[in-house]
C-alpha cells in the first residue's frame, strides 16, 4: 500500500492544523522586556558615552521598535489573534504619552461597573433567581399574587451600587415585606436578610463559574498602556466578588489593588481608600467615575484628574 500523499486523509480522519510554537502575545511581551532592558542599560551608560553617541544609540533603539511592531502585527494577523494590543511595543514614556494624562498622575482608580465590565446583568440575574424563588415560596404560604423581581427597574432602584444586605432590605421594603435579619451563617435561601444575601452570593458564583465576563471595548488595551507607563491601578466596586469578576474578564493581571465589599478593614470612602492602598495622594491619581454624582465626589475629594468618559472613548 502506498502512503497517502501529503494533505490527504482516510475517511473520518480530520486534518491536523499545525499550532504555532509561540503566540504573538508572548512574543510581544518578550520583545518589550528586551527593549525595556536595552533602554535601562542605555540610561545607565549616560555618563560613560559621549553625548552624540548616546543620542545616536537612543535613536537607533527607538527606530527598531516600529519594524518589530510591524512584524508582530503581521504575526498576530496570521495567528488570528484578536487582542487589540499585540502590535504595540512601547517604552514607558511612549505609553504615558498615549494615555494623555499629566506627568504627576502615577495611579488610576477605576470603578468596576460601566468602566471595565458590564457585570450588572449577571448580578441582576442572580438577584432575580434569589428573589423570585423567595417570592414564589411566599405566595404559596400567604396565597398572595406573584410579582417577579424586575431585573432592570428593581435592580437599578434598589440593588445597584448598594452592599448586598442593604439591597435585600431595600427591595423587600419596596414590596412591604419584612423578614428577620438572621446571621451570616444562615443557609442560602433561608427567609432572613442574611439567608437571601447568601442565596444571591451562591447564584452569582454559579453563574461566574459557568460563564466568562466580557470586558468593555478597549479596556485591556488601556490597562496595558497604564502598566507599560508604570502606573498602578486600583479597582473599586460595591460587589464582594470584584477579583473573581476581573479574573473572568481576563483583567486581574493588570490590577494592583481591589477595594470592594470584601475588603478588610472596610473602606468608608472606597475611592480614597484605593489611593491609600496604592500609597498615593488623591492628587496623584486619576479617578474613573461613570456617573455625574461619582465624578463630582471625586473632584471634591481632590483627585488630580476625573474621567467621566468610557475608557473606549479615550483611545
N, C-alpha and C positions, 0 to 999 in steps of 0.2 A: 504494500500500500504506500502510495506516495504521500508525503506530508502535505497538508493543505497549504496553499500559498498564503503568504502573509496577508492578514486582513480578512481571511475567510474563516468561518467558524461552523462547527457541526450543529445542526438542529437548534436546540434551545440555548446553546452556549452564548452568553452575551459578550459583546466586545468589551475588552478591558480598556478603560480610558486611563492613560498614564496620569498619575498625580504629580504636581510639581514638587521637586525636592525641597524647595524653600519658597515660602509665600512672600508676596510683595510687602506685606505689613511688617514681617520680621526683618526683611532687608532694609526697609525704611528705618527701623529702629537701630539696626547695626550701623548703617551709614551715618545716621545722625550722631550716634555715640562717637564714631570716628572723627567726624567734623568738629564736634564739641571738644574732643581731646586735642585735636590739632590747633584749634583756636586758643585753648588754655595754654598749650605749650608756646604758642606764638606770643601770647601776653606775657608769659614768664620770661621770654627772651628779649623783652622790650629794651632792657638796659644793655644787653650784650651785643645787639645788632645795630649797625649804623641806621640812621633814620630812613634813608632811601631804600635800603634793603628790606627793612621791616615792613614798610608800606607796600613794597613790591610783592613780598610774600603774602601779605594780608589780601592784596587784590587778587593774587592767583588763587588763594584759598576760596575767596568768595566766588570767583569765576567758575570754580569746579562744581559748585552746588547746582547750577542750572542744568548742565548735561546729566548729572546724576538724577535730578528731579525728572527730567525728560525720560530717561530710561526706566525709572520706577513707574512713571505714569503709563508707559507702554506695557511694562510687565503686568501691572495691575489690570490693564485692559485685556491682555491675553489670558490672564487667570480668572477673568470675570469677577474681580474683587469689586465690592460695592462701597467700600469705605471712601469717604469724601476727603480724607487727609493723606492718603497714600502718596500723593505726588509731592508733598512738601518735605523739604529737608532744610529747616531753618535754624539760624543762630538765635540765641535768646534776644538779641537786640532787634532782629527782624520780626520775631514773633510778637514782641512788645509793640513794635510799630504797627503791625496789622491789627492788634487789639484796639488801638486808638485810645488807650487810657493814659492819663497823666503819669509822669515818672514816679510821683510819690505814692501811687497806688501799688501795693505789694500783695494784696489779697482780694479774693472775691467771696462774697456771702450771698448765696443764691437760694431762693425759695424752690422747693422741690416741684410742687404742682404749678402748672402753667408756665414754668420756665425750663425745666429739664424734661419732665414727663407729664403726661396727662393721665394720672392714676385715679382721677375722680371716678371714672366709670367702674373700675374694678372695685373700689371702695363702695360705691353706690350699690353694686350688685350684691356684695357681701352683706351690706346693711339690709337690702330688700329680702334676701334669703332669711336673715335673722328675724326681722320684724314680722314678715308675712307668716312665718312658722308660729311665732308667738301670738299674733292676732288671730290666726285661724283656730288655734287651740282655745283661745279666749272666747271666740264666738260659740264654740261647741258647748262651753260651760255656762255662758251667760245668755245664749240664744239671741245675741245681737246680730248686727249686719257686719259683713266683712268688707272693709275698705283697705286695699293693699297699700303698702308703702310706695310712694311715688319716687322713683329713682332720680328724677330731675327736680321737681318742685320741693318735695320733702327733704331731699338730700341737701339742696342749697339753702333752704330756710332753717334747718335745724341741726344739720350734721357737719357740713363743710367747714373746715378750719377750726373745729372745736375738738378738745380732748374727748376720748371715747365715752367716758362716764357722763360728761356734760351733754354729749349728743344724745345719749339714751334718755336722760332727764328731759331734754328739750322736746324730743319727738313724742314721748309718752304724754307730756303735759299738753301738747297740741291736740291729742286725742282724748284728753280728760281722763287719762289713766294714771294711777299711782300704784307702785309696787314697792316692796321692801328694798332697802339699799343692799342688803346681803353683805357678803365678804369676798375678798379677792379670790378665794379658793372655791367659790361656788361653781358647780359643774356647768359647762356650756349649755345654754338654753333654759337654765333654771329661771323661774319667774321672779327674778330680782334684777336690780340695776347691774350688779356685777355679773350675774349669770348671762344676761343679754350681751353685755360687753364681751364676755369670754366667748360667747357663741359667734359674735361678729369676728373676733380675732381668729377663731378656727376656720370660719368660712373664707376669710381673706387669705390665710396661709394656704388653704387647699387650692384656691384659685391661682395664687402665685406659684405654687408647685406645678400646676398644670399648664400655665401659660406664661410666656415671656411678656415683658413690658417694653413697648416701643418708645425710644426717646424721641423727643420733638426734633424737627428738622434742624440740622446744623449744630446741635448741642455737643456731640462728641468732638466735632471739628473745633468748636470754640474752646472747650475744656482742654483739648490737646495743645492748642495755641497757648493757653494760660500756663499749662505745665512747661511747655518749651520756653516761655518767657520768664520762668522762675517764680510765678505767682502761686500762692497756696489757695486752696478752695475749701470753703465750708458750705454744707447744705443744711437748710433749716426746714422743718416740717412739723405739723401737729400730729402726724402719724407716729406710731411706735415702731414701725417697720421700715423706716427710711432706707437703712442699709440694704435690707433684702430687696427692696424695690430697685435701688441703684444696681445691685448685682444682676437682677433680672433684665435690667435695661442695658447692661454691659458698660456701666459708667463708674462702678465702685473703685476701679483702679486709678481714677482721675480725681478722686475726692479725698481730702486730707482729714476733715473733721465732719461729724454729723451731730446736729443738735435737734433732738426731737422729743417725743413723749417718753422715750425710754432713757433719756439722758439722766445720769445720776452725778451730783445732785441736780434737780430740775432747774432750768433757767427761766426766771420770771420774764425776762425780755430776750427771747431766743436770738434775735439778730445781734444784739450787743453781746450776748453770751458766746456766740460764734466768734466774734472778734477776740474776746478774752481767751478762748480756747486755741485760737491761732497765734496768740501773743501779739496782737495788733491793736492799735487805737482805731476807732471808727474812721478817723480822717485818713487812715492809710488803706481803707477798704472801699471797694465798690459794692453797693447793695443792689441786688436784682430783685425788684418787687413788682409783681404783675398787676397790682391794684393801686388806684389813686390813693386810697387810705394808707396802704402799706408804704407807698413811696413818700407820703407826707410824714409818716412816723420816722422813716429812715433819715429824711432831711433834718428833722427835729433832733434826732439822735446824733447828728454830726458826721454822717458818712461822707467821705471825700467825693464820691460820685454816686448818684442814684440813677439806676437804669430801669425804666418802665417798659421799654420795648421788648418783645420776644427776642430771644437770642438769635433766631433765624434771620431777623431783620437787621442784625448788626454785621452780617458777613457779606 
